[in-house]
Amino acid sequence: MSAQDHAQPAPDAVLPGQTVKHNPLLDFSGLPDYAQVRPEHVQPAISQLIAEARQALAQATDPSTPARWETVVDPLSVATERLSRAWGMASHLNAVADTPALREAFNAALPEITEFWTELGADARLYAQYKRLHASLAFTALSPTRQRIIEHALRDFRLGGAELQGADRQRYAQIQERSAALAQRFSENLLDATNAFTLHAQADAVTGIPDDVLHTAQDEAAKAGKPGFLFTLHQPCYFPVMQYAQGRALRERMYRAYVSRASELGDPALDNSPVMAELLQLRDEEARLLGFANFAELSLEPKMADSPEAVEKFLLDLARRARPYAERDLRDLRSFAAEHLGLPELAAWDIAYASERLREARYAYSEQEVRQYFTEPQVLAGLFDLVQTLFGIRIREDDASSGGAWHPEVALWRVENQQGELIGQFYTDLHARPGKRSGAWMDDARARWLRPGRHLQTPIALLTCNFAAPVDGKPALLTHDDVQTLFHEFGHGLHHLLTQVDDLSASGISGVEWDAVELPSQFMENFCWEWDVLQRLT
């Protein structure tokens, strides 16, 4: 059964005037074709989709259009969902396959799409339509889910500047455009600063570092035409060096480089200090324009927490309870480092190294040795086995080429019910590489949605991590922290994929308060400590 057996195209799968070969960002007939996207596709696709969305907005806000779900929400959702999916493809590629040409194309389209979303969120005519719908008898006939969507939309209109007038309204739009550009620059500076650093070392300086890390570092040096080893600040290299390198000078140089990335201590062109300062100023100005005392109040408006004071009280109480244990652990670590490692003063670049030595001495536990048991294929098999048991689903690998994967290491998977019917699909992109943003995250490529016309659109998730890649043809090895990260992101993926909600704005992770959205992911993390689960993973 192929990847698209149950993913039938929607009636408007390919936009008028376009064909699949013209622009893959305008093809909505099945799985997104990331492999075919080129930088020159971005601007034309986004411009066309914004024009389509503006037409839908004009129709939804026409005085003759009744304020009903079917005449306002549905048609606008169809148009904006296509725009979101196309921009999501470009954004994802920008995060995992960064190139100068793609970055230029992405940044060229960013002001236009930011302007559209800002205008849409502040459109007084559309706001009035939603208020009329909310006040009508038709609202009371809507499902509780749709009523919640309307109420959240009214809140978001207020937070989006729909009640601002004149110069304040214009200034709000300027703030949104500038903030989007600054956020993008922040990410680019951090990625570029991370990629720019390398540390060349000879064999006498690398004692203690795991063999697989040294193998990769040796390959990097050979590519650069140098003898010895070339270390980088990418996570699969940086963290093992900090944990295992016996050479304190090497650890110090790596640490100082890592914590000063994109700062005033490095390349001035990549310094994020002025970027952050301006973002903070713009956030404060935005909050005050909308009638809030500060940005913290604005940020909490769509969240569960009541107030900044409640958040601060919670955090301070947590710190008060945790601090004595942290201080005790630090005293133990300092004592151990002085007595056994010859480190009378414990510096920041010694913490990970000393902690690992303490674990080995006190508990006979070595994270490096534990890695040998957590091979990536077995961890994935154990994870899938667990969720199949928990949720009564089946997971099997699909043909990634049919989904236009953006890299040869990317895998595509199917989630099916017990009858073999497609529930959703997800991509896994698990290894660090140049041009890929650091960290781990889950994003959605497509949401579950019972579209107008009763066509069921199945969800697609993107699971991205930055684990160490396989070495010498052997399976990649994961630390227990890596396993927790994978379970965490898969929890987000399950939240997105297993939703039973048919309405787009409340499906999966959509419409969930951001201080609640971490619940499924943290729930899944707990299984990493269960003995019967660990046996499945090793």
N, C-alpha and C positions, 0 to 999 in steps of 0.2 A: 504494500500500500504506500503510495508516494506521499510526500509532504503536503500536497495540496488537495488530497482526496476530499477532505471535509471543509476546505477553505474556499468555497465557491465565491466567485467574484460578485461584488455588489453591482447593482444595475448601472452605477456611474463609475465603473472601475477605472477606466482610462478617460481622462478629460478630453472634451471635444477639441479637435485641431491638433492633437498630439498622438504619437504612437509610442510604444514601449521603447523602440530603438532611438527615438528622439530624445527622451529624457526620462530616466528611471524614477526620478522623484515625482513624476506625474502618473505613475502606474500604481494603482491601488487594487489590482486584480488578485493578489495573493500575498506571498511572502515578500518582504522588502528586498530589493536587489542591490545590496550594498556594493557588491563587487563591480557593478557597472557605473557607479556614480563617479563623475569627474568634476573637478572644480568649476568648469564652465557650465555645469548643469544647475548650480545652486541659484544664482541670481534670477535667471529666466523663470525657473519653477516657482520660486517664492513670489516673484512679482505677479505671475499669472494667478497663483492661488490667493493672493491678497485681493486681486481684482475680483475674483469669483466670490470671495467672502464679503467684499464691499457690496456687490450686487445683492447677495442674500440679506445683508444688513438693511439695505435700502428697501427691499421688499417687506422685511419683518417690521420695519418702522413706518411704512407707508400709512397715512391716516385711514385708508380704507381697509387695512389689515386688522381683523379682530384679534384681541389679546387672548389667544388660546395657545395651549401647548403645541398643537399640531401646526399652527400658522406662524408662530414666533420661535419657539425653542427648537423644534425639529429641523426646519430648513437651515437655520443658522448653525446648528450643531453639525449638520452634514458638511457645510462649507469649512467651518473652522477646524473640524476634526481632520480633514485632508491637509490643511495647512500645518496643523500640529504634527502630523505624521511625517510630512516631508521635511519640515524643519528639524524634527527629532532625528531623522536619518542623517542630516547634515551635521547636527550637533554631536551625535554619537561618533561619526567618523572623525570629527574634529578632536574628540577626546581620546580615541584609540588608534588613530592612523594619521597623526598630524604631519602635514607637509607645508612648506611655504605657500604653495599655490592654493591648497585647500584653506589654509588660514586666511589668506587674502580674500578668497571668495566668500568665506563665512563672515568675515568682518565687513565686507562690502554690503552684504544683505542684512546684517544685524540692525542698523538704524531703521531700515524700512519695516522690518517685522516688529521691532520694539515700538515704533510709532503706531503701527496698526493695533497691536494689543492694548496700548495705552488709550488710543481713541475709542476702541470697542468698550473697554472697561469704564470709560467716562462718558459714553454716549447718552445724552439726556433723553433722546427719543426712545432709545431701547430701555433705559431705566424706567421711563414712564409706562411703556408697554408691560414690563414686569410688575410694576406697582398696580396697574389695572388688572392684570391677571391675578395677582395676590388678593385683590379686593373683590374679585368676582365670585359668583356661585360656581363657576367652572373650577376654581381652585379647590373648593371643598370636595369636589368629585375626584380629584387627583389622588393617586396612591400616596401613602406616607413618604415614600422615597422621593417622589416628584415634588411634594410639598417642601421637603427639606432642601431639595435642589433650588427651588424658587427662593426660599428664605435665605439660603447661603448666597445666592446671586444678588439679592438686594443688599446684603451686607457687603459683598465685594464691590458693588457699584459705589457704595459710600466710601469704602476704603480705596477705590480706584479713582476718586476725584470727580465723580459724577455730579456732586452737589457744589463743586467749586465754580466760580464765575470769573470772567474777565482775565485780568493779569495773573491771578492765582491759578487759574486753570491752565494758562499757557506755561507758567513756571513749573507746574506739576509735570507737564509733558516733557519739558526740558530736563527735569531731574531724572525721569525714567530713562530717557535716551542716554544721558550721560552716565548714569549708574550702570546700565547694561554694558556700555563700552568699557568702563573701569573694571567691572567684574571679569570681563573677558581678558583685559590686559593683565589683571592679577594672575589669572590661570596661566596665561602665556609666559609671563615673566618667571613664574615658579617652575614651569616645565623647562624653559630655556636655561635657567640657572642650574637646575638639576642635571640637565644633559651636558652642560658646558664643563663640569668638573670631572677631572680624572686625576688619579694619584698613581704614579709609577713607582713600583717597589721591586727590590731584588729579593732573592730567596732568603737571605739572612734576616729579613724584616717581617716575614709572614708566618712565623712559627705559631702553631695553634689553630690557624684558620682551617676550616673543613676542606677536604680534598675537592669536593664538587665546586665550591666557591673558587678555589685556586685554579681549577681546570678552566672555568669560565673566564677568570681574570687573565690567565695565560693566553687564552684564545683572543681576548680583547687586545692584549699587548701585541700579539702576532699580527693582528689586523692593522694595527697602527705602525707596524714595522719596527717594534721595539722588543728587546729581550725582557725577561722577567714577567712581571704581573701588572695589570692595569685595573685599578679599582674605581668604581663609580659610586654615586649616591643613590642608585636605584635600590629599592628595598631588598631584593634577594641578595644583593652584595653588601649593602651598608650594615644591616642588622647582624648578620653572622660575624662580620669583622669586629663590630663593637662587642659582641659576646665572647669571641674566642681568640682574637689576636693578642698574643702575649706582649707584643711591642707597644708600650704605652705611647710612644711618640706617634706611631701610626694611628692609634685610636684617637689621639688628640687632634691630629690633622683632619681625620675623617669627621669627627664630631663638630669641630669648629666650622668646617665647610658646610655640613648638613644644616646646622641651626642658623647659619647666616645666609642661607640661600635667599636670593631676591631681596636683600636688605641693603642698608647704607654701607655695610662692610664689604660689599662686592661690587660688581659692575654697575656703575651709576645708571646705565641704560635699562637695567633690570630691577632697579630698586622699587620695591612695592610700598615703601614708607609713605611717599606722597599720595600714592593710590589709595591706601587705607585711610589716610587723613581726610582726603576729599570725600571718600565714600561715607565716612562717619558724619562729616558736615552735611552732606546731601541727605542722609537718613534723618538727621535731626530736623533739617528744614522741611522735608516731606511730612514728618510727623506733625510738626507745628501747623503746616498748611491745612492738615486734615483735622485739626482741633485736639491733638494729643499733646501732653506735656513733654514727651520724649519718645524715641523710637521703640523703647521697650514696651510701652503701652500699646503702640500701634501693632507691634509684632505679636503681642499676646491676644489681640482682638479675635482672630480666628482659631485660637488654641483653647485647650481645656483649662489651663492655669488662669486664675482670676486676675492676678495683678503682678507687677514686678516685685512688690513687697512680699507676696506669697512665694514667688520663686526664690527670692533671696533668703527668706526665712527657711525654706526647705534646704537650700544648699548649705547655709551656715549650720543648720542642725546636723546635716550629714557630715560636714567637715568636723564638727565638734565630736561626734561619735567616732569618726575614723582616725582622727589625728593621733590619739594616744597609741594606737596600734602601728601607725606609720612611723612614729618616733621610735617606738621600741624596735621595729624592724631595721630602721636606719642605724640605731646604736649597735645592734647585732652585726650588721654588715660592716660598719666601721671597725669594730673589734676584730672580726674575722679577717678583714683586709690588712689590718696592721700586723696581726699575729702570723698569718699564713702567706700573705702575698707581698709583704714588704712595702705596703702602702700606708704610711702613717697618716697621710691626708688623702681623703677620698674625693677626687675631682669628678665632675659630671661625666667625663669620658671613661671613668672607671666603674660606674654603677652597673651597667649591663654585664661587664666582664666579671666583676666581683660577685654579682648575684648568681651568675651561672656556676662559678667555682664553689660558692656556698651550697647551692643545691646539690652539686655533685658530692661534696664532702658530707653534708648532713643527711641527705636522703638517697644517695647513690642514684641520683636522677640526672641524666644528661639529655637535654633537648635534641642535641645532634644525634645521639643514639636512638632516641624515640622516633626520629624522622625515618629511620630505616623501615619501620613498621607501617608508616602511613604513606603507602604509595598512592599516587593520585587516582589511578583506575579503581583501586580497591575502596578508597574513601568514597568516591562517587557511587560505586556499586552499593556500599553499605548505606549511604545517605538515601539513595533511591529506594532501597529495600525497606528502610524505616518509614519513609513517607507513604510508600505503597501500603504498608501495614496500617499506618495511622489513618489514612484518608480514603482507602479503598480505591486507589487509582493505579494505573500502570504507566511506567516511563520506559521509553525505548529510544535508541538513537535513530535520528532521521538523516536524510541526505543533505548535508550542509550546502553542497553545491546548488541544490534546488532553491536554497534560500539566499543565494548570492553572498556567501560569507566574505568578510572583509580581510581575512587572514587565513592561511592554511591550517593554523592550530585551532581555529574556531570550530566548535561542534554545535550541532542542532539536535534538539530532543523533542519528542512528542509526549504529551500527557494525555492519557486516554482513560475513559471510564471502564468498568468491568466488561462492557459489551464491545469494547474496541472503538468506541466513538471518540472523536477528537474533542478534548477539552481546551487545550491550548498548546503552545510551543514555546521553547526558550533556547536561547543561544548561551553557550559558555565560552568565555574568553579569559583564560585563567593565568596566563604567564606574562611577566614583565617583558617589555621590549622598548627600544627607542621610539619616540613619537607617541607613546601612550601615557596618559595621565596616571599619576600614582594613586594608590588607595584601592578601595573596593566599593562597588555600588551595584544596585539593581535599577534598571530603568525600563520603561515600557516602550515597546515599538508599536503596539496596537492594543487597544482595550476591548474587553468584552462589551458588546453592544447589540441589542436587538434593534436594528436600524429601522427607520420608517419603511414600511413595506414588509415588515416581519422577517427580514433577512438577519440571521444570527451571525455576528462577527465574532470569531474566537480570538482570545488574547495572545499576545506574544511578548515575552520578557527578555531582557538582556542582562545577563549575570557576568560582571566584570571583576576580576581580581588581578593581583600582581605577584603571583607566586614564582618561585624559581623554576625555570624551564628544565626539561629533561636534559641529561648529560650523557654523551656516548651511547645514545639509543636506548638508555634505560628509562623506566618510568620516572616521572617527576616525584620528588619526595616532599612531603608537607610536614611542617611543625604542628604541634597541637594548637598553637595560636592560629595557624593557617586553617586548620580544620574548623575551629570556632568561627573564623571569618567566613568560610564557605557555608557553614550551617546558617549563619546570620543572614547572609545575602539570599540564601535559598528560602529563608523564612519570608523575606520580602517578596520573592518570586512566587511563593505559594499564595500569599495574600492577593497578588495580582492575578494569578492564573486560575485559582479555584473559586473566585467570586461567583455568586449566583445572581447578582444584580444585573438587570437588563438595561438600566439607564446609564448613559455614558458618564455623566458628571458624578455618579456615585458608585461606579463600578471599580472593583479592585481597590487600589490605594487612593483613588480620586475621592475628594470630599471628606477624607479622614483627617482629623486634627493632627498636626505634626508632632505634638507631644503624646500622641497615641499610636502613631504609625509604626513605632519601633516594637510594639508588643509581639507580633508574630515572629519577628526576627530574634528577639531575645528569648522567646519561648523555645525556638529551635536550638539556640545555643546550649540550653540546659542539657540536651541529650548528649552533648560531647563529653559529659562527665559520668554517664551511666555505663556500668561495666558491660552489660549485654549489648549496648550499642557499640562500645569500643571494640568488642570482639568482632562485630560485623565489619568494622572499618580497617582491621589489620590482618 
